[in-house]
Amino acid sequence: MRIGLAIILLVAAVRAIAQGDVQVESHAPSAYDSTRSIYIQSFPDHFFIWPVFKQRQLEFRIEDVETRDARLIYRPNRPYSLGLGVYMFEVVLELTGSLPVSSHSEEIYGESRARDFQVNMFGKKWGLDLYRQKYEGFYIVDPSNPVAQGTPFPQRPDIYTRNIYGTLSYTFNNKKFSLRSAYNFTERQLKSSGSFLLFGSLNGFKTRGDSALLGPEYQSQFGSDAKIMEIRSTHLGAAPGYTYSLIHRTGLFINGVFALGPAANWILYKSVDGSEAKDVKFNSFYVARIAMGYNGDRFFAGISYGGQSTTARFESVRLRSSTGTLKILFGFRLKEFGLLKRRVTEIPEAFGIGN
């Protein structure tokens, strides 16, 4: 309930403050727009289309705080996805479908089921990432006990995770820098530039198994914590960061984003014997993104990876949950025609709705 209410408030806040991104017609361009046009090119009379290849990943790891030698990584056998993206009516939409996993892959890593829902909104100043992930079926990586090549990893089809994440960002140097030029190509960065960023983050993570997540085979390494069968972590944090885009005159670019900051964690652990424990801790979270590619007048292409990670500690155990998206795309900008010249707020009027 706390997560749902906070995300609703977060979305409402963004809708309110995003009004600063609305362009108002004027006979003379403002000083802001004049400066921005030197560094950033927009495409108000074009729509875009692109094939896209993605892999989304959600994993978590449990490690012993004192020795740091005992560490288990839980990963899903997540398939890649292929689809199509469009930018029209000033809205970015992407639709992808999962590619089938080979029988050999299922034998080695097990079968995973995943549901991903993600919304990205980038304005000139504000950016918002919202997503919900639910994964079932994990395999276990034990760095201290590597699995021989071709041998199946230990598999836990009973373990599932649920991850709800919201990240709000503000770009300070928005007159000379565009974050969306590197990640959704709705603009084009013309000159190298960077900006300080500020991120706010809200995350609710839950993992549970039909039996203990670690189990009796790890009793000697994790002690009584090996009996934990459910972990819930809610974090609220803020992080300053920086981003920079290096632009070549040919249209090639590379961008990096990194932010690190403190987070408050509300933690709940449940054991197989029915006991539970709660605590509040202060830890950290980070945001990291990297993108490279080509951004021209008509054609664009790029590869990017974005990830977030949070840390929660309870007694002698540390939980690290992380999510990331690998994305490859190439696309074209085409002149708008007919209905495509409308903006999203004008669509109801075009169909005679609301008159």
Buried (B, 14 or more C-beta within 10 A) or exposed (E): EEBEEBBEEBBEBBEEBBEEEEEEEEEEEEEEBEEBEEBBBBBEEBBBEBEBBBBBBBBBBBBBEEEEEBBBBBBBBBBBBBBBBBBBBEEBEBEBEBEEBEEEEBEBBBBBBBEBEBEBBBBBBBBBBBBBBBBBBBBBBBEEEEBEEEEEBBBBBBBBBBBBBBBBBBBEBBBBBBBBBBBBBBBBBBEBBBBBBBBBBBBBBBBBBEEBBBBEEBBEBBBEBBBBBBBBBBBBBBBEBEBBBBBEEEBEBBBBBBBBBEBEBBBBBBBBEEEEEEEEBEBBBBBBBBBBBBBBEEEBBBBBBBBBBBBBBBEBBBBBBBBBBBBBBBBEBEEBEEEEBBEEEEEEEEEEEEE
